[in-house]
Amino acid sequence: MMLLISFAISQLATFIIAMSMPKHYRQILTTHQQTGLVKITLMLVGWSMIILAIFVLALQQSISLALTEYFGVVTLNIILTALFFDSYARKRATSKNNAYSRNRNTVQNQSISAKY
């Protein structure tokens, strides 16, 4: 049970730490610019949650076993977070390309119908 709680906390923490990076921040929140205060706040919250997740595991067992389990959990979390951001970027790029080609086809169809 503590492993699942630690997994959830560290998954949220890795997402928050990734959001502190300007590239990922713009990727998710396209209309807002990231300020220095937002970046620092996200980093502090993310790292605090990482420490909290380690302590959650350490409550149940010794610190050496807790760290071992935690590194297994955080590895899976980083992979899942990286896959999320990659698939999100591909999804946005595909939707932008589809919107561009729809607009281009509409303009072409209008120009063809105007000729006839």
C-alpha positions, 0 to 999 in steps of 0.5 A: 500500500505504501508503495502505491502511495509513493508511486502516486506522489512521485508520479505527480512530482516528476510531472511537476518537475518536468513542468518547471522546464520551459519546453514542457511548460509551453507544450502544456500551457501554450498561452502563458509565459513561464516566469522565474517565480513559477519555475522556482515554485514548481521545482521546490514543490516537485523536489519536496514531493520526491522527498515526501515519497521517500519518507512514505516508503521509509515509514514501512521499512528501513531506509536502505530498502526504501531507497532501493524500492524508490529508485525502481518507482522513480524509474517507472515514473520518469519513463511514463512522464517522458512518454506522456510528453512525447505523445502529447507533442505528437498529438498536438503536431498532428492536430496542427498539421490536420488543421493546416491541411484542412484550411489549405484544401478549403482555400484551394477548393474556393479558388477552383470553384471561383474559376468555374 
